[in-house]
Amino acid sequence: MLEVKNLAKSYQKDKPALTDISFKVDSGKFVAIIGPSGAGKTTILRSLNQLIKDDDGQILLDGEDIRAANKAELRKLRRQIGMIFQNYNLVERLTVIENVLHGRLGYKSTISGMIGRYTEEEKREALELLDKVGLSEFALQRCSELSGGQKQRVGIARALIQHPKVILCDEPIASLDPASAQNVMKLLKDLTVEFNIICIANLHQIGLAKEHADQIIGIRKGQMVYNDVSENLSEDAIADLYGTAAVKELVE
Ligand SMILES: Nc1ncnc2c1ncn2[C@@H]1O[C@H](COP(=O)(O)OP(=O)(O)OP(=O)(O)O)[C@@H](O)[C@H]1O
């Protein structure tokens, strides 16, 4: 279980980016964080793996406080937290399977990683994961030759080979066409259940969030104004988050 308690962050004095954010997520659940631009969604994700240093609160992953970890502990904890990015962050000139194997780098010495020393077991697992994301026949193709949706599926396989407890997705479908976005959201949801992990995604697409996520967290001006199962996300709640005028456009 992931439990965030009273998380707070200011980038500048007297200008809080996050105030008193508290929520819990169980394993096997897919959570969407929604809210207007600048609300603080990315700041929450980056705090969860300590890419930014927040100011106050607790982030407990299965009871262990990520914020209290020293450097060595944090390196170990980060293996348990996979990341998926809007722009995929793949090495385009390398093959699909090499990119998936990069997810193992957190488990290796710098030298082993640099010379691409992976075990047979790791290679077999990479192929199995590529099969799960529907890309087994692309294993030896360069990533530069893939579509956006395919690249994001490589990103998902790369995160899963870390054996994460949590996957954090920063706008994972923002660069995708509607069909690929739908496909990636369904895949994230299905794999979250299959691997019994926690998946947290920042999203601007409220319709897709409601359709695929189990839980929705709404952030407005650095404050959590909504936290409930996705079925309960009403038009009133959306209007409260984004303003009345935006509701129709956002829900469609
Ligand atoms: N490195 C930074 N230095 C100063 N202020 C920052 C920094 N990063 C974010 N902020 C500010 O913190 C607030 C929250 O930003 P954040 O990027 O978390 O929002 P967001 O909800 O993810 O937005 P978007 O949907 O546009 O990505 C904003 O007011 C933003 O300007």
The ligand as an SDF file (V2000), in Angstrom:
LIG
                    3D

 31 33  0  0  0  0  0  0  0  0999 V2000
   10.9750   23.8600  -10.8020 N   0  0  0  0  0  0  0  0  0  0  0  0
   10.0300   24.7290  -10.4480 C   0  0  0  0  0  0  0  0  0  0  0  0
   10.3550   25.9370   -9.9480 N   0  0  0  0  0  0  0  0  0  0  0  0
    9.3940   26.8230   -9.5700 C   0  0  0  0  0  0  0  0  0  0  0  0
    8.0720   26.5780   -9.6470 N   0  0  0  0  0  0  0  0  0  0  0  0
    7.6920   25.4050  -10.1390 C   0  0  0  0  0  0  0  0  0  0  0  0
    8.6370   24.4090  -10.5740 C   0  0  0  0  0  0  0  0  0  0  0  0
    7.9590   23.3200  -11.0020 N   0  0  0  0  0  0  0  0  0  0  0  0
    6.6390   23.6160  -10.8650 C   0  0  0  0  0  0  0  0  0  0  0  0
    6.4780   24.8540  -10.3520 N   0  0  0  0  0  0  0  0  0  0  0  0
    5.1860   25.5060  -10.0330 C   0  0  0  0  0  0  0  0  0  0  0  0
    4.4730   24.6420   -9.1670 O   0  0  0  0  0  0  0  0  0  0  0  0
    3.0890   24.6120   -9.4990 C   0  0  0  0  0  0  0  0  0  0  0  0
    2.6580   23.1890   -9.7950 C   0  0  0  0  0  0  0  0  0  0  0  0
    3.3080   22.7430  -10.9740 O   0  0  0  0  0  0  0  0  0  0  0  0
    3.1380   21.2670  -11.5610 P   0  0  0  0  0  0  0  0  0  0  0  0
    4.0860   21.1430  -12.7190 O   0  0  0  0  0  0  0  0  0  0  0  0
    3.2640   20.2970  -10.4600 O   0  0  0  0  0  0  0  0  0  0  0  0
    1.6290   21.3060  -12.0780 O   0  0  0  0  0  0  0  0  0  0  0  0
    0.8310   20.2950  -13.0140 P   0  0  0  0  0  0  0  0  0  0  0  0
   -0.5180   20.1270  -12.3900 O   0  0  0  0  0  0  0  0  0  0  0  0
    1.6250   19.0610  -13.2250 O   0  0  0  0  0  0  0  0  0  0  0  0
    0.7080   21.0870  -14.3860 O   0  0  0  0  0  0  0  0  0  0  0  0
    0.5940   20.5530  -15.8970 P   0  0  0  0  0  0  0  0  0  0  0  0
   -0.7360   19.8640  -16.0010 O   0  0  0  0  0  0  0  0  0  0  0  0
    0.6300   21.8080  -16.7200 O   0  0  0  0  0  0  0  0  0  0  0  0
    1.7650   19.6620  -16.1590 O   0  0  0  0  0  0  0  0  0  0  0  0
    2.9190   25.5710  -10.6670 C   0  0  0  0  0  0  0  0  0  0  0  0
    2.5240   26.8200  -10.1600 O   0  0  0  0  0  0  0  0  0  0  0  0
    4.2970   25.6600  -11.2600 C   0  0  0  0  0  0  0  0  0  0  0  0
    4.5180   26.8970  -11.8930 O   0  0  0  0  0  0  0  0  0  0  0  0
  1  2  1  0
  2  3  1  0
  2  7  2  0
  3  4  2  0
  4  5  1  0
  5  6  2  0
  6  7  1  0
  6 10  1  0
  7  8  1  0
  8  9  2  0
  9 10  1  0
 10 11  1  0
 11 12  1  0
 11 30  1  0
 12 13  1  0
 13 14  1  0
 13 28  1  0
 14 15  1  0
 15 16  1  0
 16 17  2  0
 16 18  1  0
 16 19  1  0
 19 20  1  0
 20 21  2  0
 20 22  1  0
 20 23  1  0
 23 24  1  0
 24 25  2  0
 24 26  1  0
 24 27  1  0
 28 29  1  0
 28 30  1  0
 30 31  1  0
M  END
$$$$
